[in-house]
Amino acid sequence: MVRGFSTNAIHAGQEPDPTTGAVITPLHLSSTFAQDGVGVTRAGDYEYARSANPTRTALQECLAALEGGRQARAFGSGMGASDVLLRVLVRPGDHLVIPHDAYGGTFRLVDKVLAPWGVEYTPVDLADIDALRAALRPTTRVVWCETPTNPLLGIADIAAVADVTRQAGARLVVDNTFASPYLQQPLALGADVVLHSTTKYIGGHSDAVGGALVTSDDELVEQLTFTQNAVGSVPGPFDNWLTLRGAKTLAVRMDRHCDNAERVAEMLVRHPAVARVLYPGLPDDPGHEVAAKQMRRFGGMVSIILAGGREAALRMCAATEVFTLAESLGGVESLIEHPGQMTHMSVAGSALEVPDSLVRLSVGIEDVEDLIEDLRTALDRATV
Ligand SMILES: *Cc1c(COP(=O)(O)O)cnc(C)c1O
């Protein structure tokens, strides 16, 4: 039976415990599992918790169902997932394409860790399919796509990028952290692998760091499983348990994030201190049409460029009271930050540098009137 998104979020991988009937997946802290004879494991084939753990398995089955993939693997962080994936997909001499406004940590991994080992890369505006075609080489193994992008909310047409990538014999990875599987399902649009920082919307409560990969390619899963176990890039069971608990309410949270972000964006568009609002839900946003085609709604992230430049941006970040000044995103609470000096410091001086008048908002699920009032007051204070 094909089940709906929230039914999967609440039940996939989460059958009541067969021994006790516990409705909620147990938090399995054991690092090792008894064997009935040398090499004879019990149900689930568990041996040692670096290789596999039942709480992690439950989360993996849930995430696979949410993305419509055959299998998922959970990691200790989004970057841990990215690292294992790239170790499997690229070798020295290979080439990859990354978004010209990729998440700062992804850029740092590629530029500072992989490039010194001999992996080549080209940053490309993936909204421009001709630019993508021009960047491809015979050695291109991976096109890495983020949509919407962090922090500029750029939109790439996943199906179009997938076509070009497939023709080039490369694989398409989509970082779906900003949209979450509730708003966008890249595998159905032709992506080979979906990546998440589950730290963000899937966990949703800013209390656990984690990452995940989802794919329908069983051979790739075998390679990922081997490399993950070999390098030890694994999550802790309590983080898995918290992430699974968060995932149950993903759909209702995302709808409220979207409701609130839409209202916040409408207010910001009319505010004289704001030079530009970056939000794909706005009808005149350059990514609106493609986003409307491939996303259920437009998400909870809104970025703005302040008319008063860097000083106004820094003052605004210091002036909010409901929005907390902090890195990260996707939790129930609203956050504000200055990407240039916080999350995206690692791209300073590179082709990926972000404007210093940019402020990024993770719009939470509080009462929207309070959020609007808080931002309006902070903008007024920032621009006197
Ligand atoms: C946060 C983030 C990551 C990295 O995930 P961590 O869990 O912080 O390691 C990757 N991609 C995007 C888009 C992110 O926002």
Ligand as a Chemical Component Dictionary entry (heavy atoms), coordinates in Angstrom:
data_LIG
# 
_chem_comp.id                   LIG 
_chem_comp.type                 NON-POLYMER 
_chem_comp.pdbx_formal_charge   0 
_chem_comp.three_letter_code    LIG 
# 
loop_
_chem_comp_atom.comp_id 
_chem_comp_atom.atom_id 
_chem_comp_atom.alt_atom_id 
_chem_comp_atom.type_symbol 
_chem_comp_atom.charge 
_chem_comp_atom.model_Cartn_x 
_chem_comp_atom.model_Cartn_y 
_chem_comp_atom.model_Cartn_z 
_chem_comp_atom.pdbx_ordinal 
LIG C1 C1 C 0 23.889 22.863 7.553 1  
LIG C2 C2 C 0 23.988 22.458 6.132 2  
LIG C3 C3 C 0 24.868 21.442 5.718 3  
LIG C4 C4 C 0 25.838 20.769 6.680 4  
LIG O1 O1 O 0 25.184 19.996 7.636 5  
LIG P1 P1 P 0 25.762 19.800 9.146 6  
LIG O2 O2 O 0 24.706 18.948 9.764 7  
LIG O3 O3 O 0 25.900 21.154 9.756 8  
LIG O4 O4 O 0 27.082 19.128 9.010 9  
LIG C5 C5 C 0 24.856 21.073 4.386 10 
LIG N1 N1 N 0 24.062 21.694 3.490 11 
LIG C6 C6 C 0 23.220 22.677 3.840 12 
LIG C7 C7 C 0 22.360 23.323 2.799 13 
LIG C8 C8 C 0 23.161 23.101 5.168 14 
LIG O5 O5 O 0 22.328 24.104 5.507 15 
# 
loop_
_chem_comp_bond.comp_id 
_chem_comp_bond.atom_id_1 
_chem_comp_bond.atom_id_2 
_chem_comp_bond.value_order 
_chem_comp_bond.pdbx_ordinal 
LIG C1 C2 SING 1  
LIG C2 C3 SING 2  
LIG C2 C8 DOUB 3  
LIG C3 C4 SING 4  
LIG C3 C5 DOUB 5  
LIG C4 O1 SING 6  
LIG O1 P1 SING 7  
LIG P1 O2 DOUB 8  
LIG P1 O3 SING 9  
LIG P1 O4 SING 10 
LIG C5 N1 SING 11 
LIG N1 C6 DOUB 12 
LIG C6 C7 SING 13 
LIG C6 C8 SING 14 
LIG C8 O5 SING 15 
# 
